[in-house]
Amino acid sequence: MDKRKFQSRPGGFFLEDNGKTVAEISYSAQGEDVISIDHTYISPGLRGQGIADELVRAVVAYARAEGLKIIPVCSYAGHYFDKNLDDRPLLHT
């Protein structure tokens, strides 16, 4: 894969390689102005390259632009917010 280019679809972002989804993150509405990050998947050959962080950042940017708060249901998303304090104000309390 030469260049990472995330695509978006309702409820998530994903990365394709030769027409196959190789990384994805999904989120869902949890009431007005709140979404939950439900699932993150990175194919085994791409793990350890920071793609999961980039996918969470894509959801964070979307939430920030839309004025949404986030519930990190996915364990990876929870870890992301544990180590990225600047994005914590987006967490739903």
VMD Tcl script that draws the C-alpha trace (Angstrom):
set ca {
  {0.00 0.00 0.00}
  {1.63 3.21 -1.14}
  {-0.43 5.86 0.63}
  {-3.04 5.75 3.35}
  {-6.26 7.36 2.31}
  {-9.17 6.85 4.64}
  {-12.59 6.75 3.12}
  {-15.74 7.53 5.02}
  {-19.15 5.95 5.11}
  {-22.07 6.51 7.44}
  {-20.91 5.32 10.83}
  {-17.22 4.95 10.12}
  {-13.96 5.35 8.29}
  {-11.99 2.67 6.49}
  {-8.88 1.95 4.46}
  {-8.89 -0.19 1.34}
  {-6.11 -1.99 -0.46}
  {-6.97 -3.33 -3.92}
  {-10.69 -3.09 -3.18}
  {-10.47 -4.94 0.16}
  {-11.10 -3.28 3.53}
  {-7.90 -3.67 5.54}
  {-8.64 -1.27 8.40}
  {-11.81 0.25 9.77}
  {-13.42 2.04 12.67}
  {-17.13 2.25 13.37}
  {-19.20 4.58 15.48}
  {-22.91 4.92 16.19}
  {-25.27 7.57 17.47}
  {-26.05 7.38 21.18}
  {-28.63 10.10 21.41}
  {-28.42 13.73 20.49}
  {-24.86 15.01 20.06}
  {-23.20 11.78 21.30}
  {-21.54 8.95 19.37}
  {-19.82 5.81 20.57}
  {-16.72 4.35 18.96}
  {-17.79 0.73 18.77}
  {-15.12 -1.17 16.87}
  {-11.64 -0.81 15.41}
  {-10.07 -3.40 13.12}
  {-6.64 -3.47 11.51}
  {-5.63 -6.42 9.36}
  {-2.71 -8.35 10.89}
  {-0.16 -7.27 8.29}
  {-0.78 -3.59 9.04}
  {-0.76 -3.66 12.82}
  {1.87 -1.68 14.69}
  {1.97 1.12 12.11}
  {-0.22 3.66 13.92}
  {-3.24 3.14 11.68}
  {-5.63 2.57 14.59}
  {-4.57 5.88 16.13}
  {-5.14 7.59 12.78}
  {-8.61 6.08 12.53}
  {-9.54 7.25 16.03}
  {-8.19 10.69 15.13}
  {-10.49 10.70 12.08}
  {-13.50 10.09 14.35}
  {-12.23 12.73 16.81}
  {-11.95 15.27 13.97}
  {-15.45 14.38 12.78}
  {-16.88 14.71 16.29}
  {-15.12 18.02 16.84}
  {-16.42 19.41 13.52}
  {-19.97 18.27 14.26}
  {-20.01 19.32 17.92}
  {-20.36 15.74 19.18}
  {-19.18 14.02 22.34}
  {-17.66 10.51 22.26}
  {-18.15 7.36 24.32}
  {-15.16 5.05 23.69}
  {-16.84 1.61 23.85}
  {-14.04 0.00 21.82}
  {-11.10 -0.80 24.12}
  {-8.60 0.65 21.65}
  {-10.49 3.96 21.59}
  {-10.42 3.97 25.39}
  {-6.64 3.54 25.36}
  {-6.35 6.32 22.80}
  {-8.12 8.77 25.12}
  {-6.00 7.59 28.06}
  {-2.84 8.73 26.27}
  {-4.17 11.73 24.28}
  {-5.20 14.19 26.95}
  {-5.88 17.02 24.49}
  {-8.80 15.06 23.03}
  {-10.36 14.18 26.39}
  {-12.71 17.20 26.38}
  {-14.63 15.36 23.64}
  {-15.48 12.49 25.99}
  {-19.09 12.23 27.04}
  {-19.51 12.36 30.80}
}
mol new
graphics top color blue
foreach p $ca { graphics top sphere $p radius 0.5 }
foreach p [lrange $ca 0 end-1] q [lrange $ca 1 end] { graphics top cylinder $p $q radius 0.2 }
display resetview
